[in-house]
Amino acid sequence: MNAQFDYAVVDQIVEAHDCKQSGIIAILQEIQEHYHYLPRDIFPRLAEKLDMSEAEIYSVATFYENFSLEPKGKYVIKICDGTACHVRRSVPILERIRAELGLSASKHTTDDLMFTVETVSCLGACGLAPVLTVNDIVHPAMTPDKASALLKELKEEIANA
């Protein structure tokens, strides 16, 4: 285990679930909510606290697409590429955002950990297509220009923080 890692948050979350193995998904969700991803340092600690193997916990963390083992940005932008959004041209929106942030299909998070861009199969807002979310807030009827304006707003928010 890493001596530098502060396990207080992890311990609190596990104890809030009575150290029960049956709470592993909720525990991982809460840890991810706090750190914006699942740090590798948590696995040995969880194994010890929950009396599970690291492999069992890792298999849960990698089975569910919602969990991330890689750090995510302060702003997680999810661009829908489901049928309705795709037909209404979500790809140019994705391309514009990636270009403006210096990201690609293989690089999802900016170096400063401010932005993560992901594509998702469906956001459940087909009538508002094309849509994207920023930290789960829906932005409907997107265009590349609207996406650029939204990025500009978010960058100003960062600069003024």
Secondary structure, DSSP 4 states (H G I P E B T S, - for coil): --TTS--HHHHHHHHHTTT-GGGHHHHHHHHHHHHSS--TTHHHHHHHHHT--HHHHHHHHHHSTT--SS---SEEEEEE-SHHHHHTTHHHHHHHHHHHHT--SS--B-TTSSEEEEEES--S-GGG-S-EEETTEEE-S--HHHHHHHHHHHHHHHHT-
